[in-house]
Amino acid sequence: MNIIFSKSNNTFTSVKSWLKKEQKETAILLRCIPSAVVTLFVVSVICMNLLANKTLIQTHWIALDGGILVSWLSFMCMDIITKYFGPKASNKIAILASAINILTCLIFYIASIIPSNANDYTALNEILGGTWFILLGSTIAFLMSSVINNFLNWTIGKAFHKNPNGKLAYATQTYISTFVGQFLDNLIFSIIVFVGFAPIFWDGFHWTILQCTICALTGAIAELIMEIVFSPFGYRIVTNWKTHNIGQEYLTHIKGGKQKCEY
């Protein structure tokens, strides 16, 4: 009995120590990372969730929701953060963005159920109230694809030993990781929402697996094109951060641990 209690106590102590370490590391990261990129990231995640309520195109073989109009921005922000601060930092900011998105949706929902005599009351409800399973599917898909995107981006970047900070390295790791991450994000979201929940809660409305797959592929291609168009700005941001030694406190902290940053 004493042995079991001792093991449980050691486990609790280890978890507590790990939580303190992560809390300290996250606090340092939030002090170091430029607020403009974090703000764009959070806003894009919130907009993705709102726009996902609207289906833009639906035929027998393809369906697209409004989230594809802005999702490229969130992945570009993740690529910038991953390139400079590492995948762990990018994962933490993704979790932060998701948490703020959930809080925002809660506030929107409360606003939508408050009685009003305004003429646009019904329309406002539909926009702000949203749908719980869309929020669920969006959050799950985004977090899963974010981890994969960030890990893949970082892994590909390691392959460029001679010039890891060059334009070719940045373009290669962002283009590949964005395409894979966006495809998985779109596919997971579509299957959860439009195959799993929509037929039950939306009077039989649904997408087929083919539509989900084509949606994921088409969306990934469209978002990759946006990434290609705007990636020079992302590379310039990373270069500017390096020139001005942005986030040195966090980078020094990370280098003192197990993870090593490129810069």
C-alpha positions, 0 to 999 in steps of 0.5 A: 500500500505504501509503495502504491501511495509513493508511486502516486505521489511521485506521479503527482509531483512529476505532473505538477513540475511539468505543468509549472515548466510549461506555464513558465515556458508559455509565459515567456513565449507570449512575451516574446512572440510579436502580437501582430502575428498572434492577432492575425492567427486568432482572428483567422481561426475565429473567422474560419469557424464563423464562415464554416457555417456557410456552404459556398458550392455544392454539387454531386461531386464537390462541396466547399464551405466559407472557411477556405476563404481565410484558413490559409492565413492561419496556416501561414501564421503557423508556418512563420511561428514554426520556422522561427520559434519551433513547432512546440511554440506554434502548437501552443499558439494554436491551442490558445487560438482555439481556446479564444475561439471557443470563448468567442463562440460562447459570447456569440451564443449568449448574445444570440439568445438574448431577446431582441425586437430588431428586424435582423434578429433571426439573421443575427441568431444564425450568424452569432449562434452558430452550431455546436457540432461545427465548433466541435468539428472545427476545433478537432480538425484544426488542432489535429491538422495544426500539430501535423502541419507544424511537425511536418514543417519543422521536419522538412526544414531539418533536411536543408543542412546547407542553407536552412534559412534560405528561401528554398528551404522556407518555400519547400517546408511551408508549401508541403506542410500547408498542403498536407495540413489543409487537406487533413483539416478540411477532410476531418472537419467535413467528415465530422460535420457534414457526414456525422452530424449534419444528417441528424441535425439538419433535416438530412442535409449532408455531404458524401465522402466523395464530396468531402474528399474533393472539398478537402483536395480543392480547398488544399489546392486553393489555400496552397495557391494563397500560401504561394502568393503570400509566402514572400511576406512570411519569409520577410517577417521571419528574416526581419525577426532574425535581424532584430533578434526577436524573442531571444528570451524564449529562444535561449530558454528553449536552447537550454532544454531539449528542443533546439531552434533554427535561429 
